[in-house]
Amino acid sequence: MTGDHRVLTLMWEARAPEGRGPDLLEWTRTRATELPDGPSAPLRTELFQAPQDRVLCLTWWRPEDGPDLPELPEPPTELITRAVHRWRFESVEVLAGT
């Protein structure tokens, strides 16, 4: 299926100092709950954690929401080891059964 299911996905990924992953995850969770509500809210928000104290937040948006989508900010410097990585993806196809 193409077209009807198009979405924009914003990827936000940060790495915490060793042992600070839970703190970064909680900070990220709080910021994600501050994203807009109502018609301008993301379609979906999902948080992930990974080895090496990494935290990932994906938000899905309607293409018509425009290029100026709200993004999570940079965390406090004590919670990260480097600048946040950010990427924007546009869905091109949804495959059945996957």
Residue pairs with C-beta under 8 A, 6 or more apart in sequence:
1 93
1 94
1 96
2 92
2 93
2 94
5 91
5 94
6 63
6 90
6 91
6 92
7 43
7 60
7 61
7 62
7 63
7 90
7 91
8 60
8 61
8 62
8 63
8 65
8 69
8 88
8 89
8 90
8 91
9 58
9 59
9 60
9 61
9 88
9 89
9 90
9 91
10 58
10 59
10 61
10 69
10 71
10 86
10 87
10 88
10 89
11 56
11 57
11 58
11 85
11 86
11 87
11 88
11 89
12 28
12 56
12 57
12 58
12 59
12 71
12 72
12 84
12 85
12 86
13 54
13 55
13 56
13 57
13 84
13 85
13 86
14 24
14 28
14 54
14 55
14 75
14 79
14 80
14 84
14 85
15 52
15 53
15 54
15 55
15 80
15 81
15 82
16 23
16 24
16 53
16 54
16 55
16 79
16 80
16 81
17 53
17 78
17 79
17 80
17 81
18 53
19 53
20 53
20 78
20 79
21 49
21 53
21 54
21 55
23 79
24 53
24 55
24 75
24 79
24 80
25 47
25 49
25 55
27 75
27 76
27 79
28 47
28 55
28 57
28 72
28 75
29 47
31 72
31 73
32 45
32 47
32 57
32 59
32 72
35 41
35 42
35 45
35 59
35 70
36 42
36 70
40 65
42 59
42 60
42 61
43 60
43 61
43 62
44 58
44 59
44 60
45 57
45 58
45 59
45 60
46 57
46 58
46 59
47 55
47 56
47 57
48 55
48 56
48 57
48 58
49 55
49 56
50 56
57 72
59 69
61 69
63 90
71 86
72 84
74 80
74 83
74 84
75 84
